Amino acid sequence: MTKLNTSQNQPALLALLTKSMLVGAGIALLVISFFVFGVDAPDPEWGKLWRIKPLIVNPLAGALGGAFYAFMSYQSSRGFNRTLAVLLSLVVYFVGLWLGTVLGLAGTMWD
């Protein structure tokens, strides 16, 4: 019985995961930047550093959505329906982006 070397696929999978997470986080950062930096006169109750929370939480949610896309891409290469994988990835990404935006802006712009 011969042993298969599966370590050759690991760099490609890690590269796909990293790229997907960076793209997901970048899109989320652009979306939340539109809201955060569009505020002309923030409420004094929010504090001076109110922008930090949404600028951290939303890209993390986007990165998780990108990781889910990479996982579904991996599953589609193993036989899962490619169209269903992409659609499910988009739904999960946009729901995660929405939840990240709500969580990031909770207590400030989202009341």
Secondary structure, 3 states (H helix, E strand, C coil): CCCCCCCCCHHHHHHHHHHHHHHHHHHHHHHHHHHHCCCCCCCHHHCCCCCHHHHHHHHHHHHHHHHHHHHHHHHHHCCCCHHHHHHHHHHHHHHHHHHHHHHHHECCCEC
